[in-house]
Amino acid sequence: MNKKKFIFSSASVDFYFDALFSQLDKVVDRKKAILITDEHVFGAHKTKFRNWNVITLKPGEAYKIQPTADAIIEQLIGFQADRTSMLVGVGGGVVTDLTGYVASIFMRGIRFGFVPTSLLAMVDASIGGKNGIDVGQYKNMVGIIRQPSFIFYDQSFLKTLPDAEWSNGFAEIIKHACILDAKAFNLLASTTLERVKKSRKLMQDIILRNVKLKAGVVKKDEFENGDRKLLNFGHTLGHALETQYELTHGQAVSLGMVFAAWLSGKLLGFKDIERLENVLINFGLPTRAGFDVEKVFKVLVMDKKRVSTTMNYVLLKKTGKGIIHAIDIEALKLHLSAFNASNKKKT
């Protein structure tokens, strides 16, 4: 186990890399820990959960809602959890978001940690302290920023991931490269998903690099007053598409990144749109799709990055350099319509 500590404004977080789930009891007390997972993870890894207190949830974004949080709290009461208990979210982003949220409100706050089991959770969802739930069609509308005590990385969980979940995770990896790290983007442009899946060392390096990238941004701006907003590259349109159509988070963010890159070309002269699309395609992600502009825009304008009649949109000055650019809401709608029209010509 390789331990690294990241210090944030309100807490320090221990990251355990190259770990095995069997070592988890070296990090937490079994008697005090309650593991929260979903039916998919539990079904694929039953032996790992033996002799632990476990709460099992229905899988999927549809269950990242307040009634699920209420059900978890009822089960915690059944376990006689108290202020010395620790919740451990073992799963993807839905599980980690719910675990952090419930831990932050149960008895006004107890300790929690994460064992991310999807690539998306390993490189993005579990890092940074954002915990919360969806409200209707609005993603992450209710929640809190509170850091976990630890994040525990066991890459063996990736062996059971379907191809779609690998692509899902790489959407966030590509996002980090676009806004923060041109060298990482060049590396991604020179390889493929299949090559990465065959190399444990390469995957381990990619995970560590992305953890450092995201944690570095969060350390400087934990409560999203400045540069942390850059991490929303591709997410403004992406979240709106994800809630309106049957898309995974990664697919929606991929489409959102292409629009943001297209908009960067229109407003900032960004030149690498085609190169970005090629990388996304190589990692099994979509780049163009027609959509109902009115339907999507209705959700988009409720995005948390909107300020009055202006949207703070994350654009690319160049590959590896993201910036926050204020765009008038009505002008944004016109750009979205033009982009959608160009999609229809290509598809």
C-alpha angles and dihedrals in degrees: 000000000000112000124200126175124215117193117212128182096270104022147006121242125207114218116200112198128188089018133151123226088233087067094058092098087065088064101038136028109249090213092057099035126093114189120214117200140144133253094258095054093040092049093050095045107029095144091057091062096051113128094012127110103247137189112196121203135195107263126245145053090279088073096051089101140110096265089060090050089050091051091051091051091051090053091048088055087050089054088050089238115184139180091288092056122105126212118213118195110210108186147046130318095294092055095044093046092050094044093052092044095050092044089053095054103031108101086348092296138341131185122277142177138186138234101189112206102181126065089238091056093044096055102029127355098057095046126083106029100265108145127169155106139259124252112209108304094344113098121221091353093147125042151087140255107238126144123237119236091238146353116215120201120205107168092194087083088068091066091076095046116118117231091257090061092051089054089045091059095044091058088069093042090054089046092056091050092049095054103030117015126040091179090057089050091053090051091052091047090056098052142045138229092254093055092050093049091055095052117068090184093053091047091048091051092049092050093049093046092051093046089054092047096051096037089050091056093045092049090058095043111016097164098044101250094136137347095014086075086071088074087070091073106141093005102097095067090023095063091046091052093044093056094045102042137037096264132134117239091254094050091050094047090048091057089044091053092052090053091046090050091047089050089047088056092052097045105026106022095248109179107190101076095117092047091052091050091051092053092049091050091049089057094049098259130136121244106182134035135150118239143174103271096198093049094047095041091055089063095037094059089060090060113130090238092067116106111191106299095348132082120209098221124190110231136169122250086183136333107298094019118089123181136186111243124187112226128184109247095233092048089050090055091053091050090048091052091049092049092049091050090052089050092055090054091052098044 
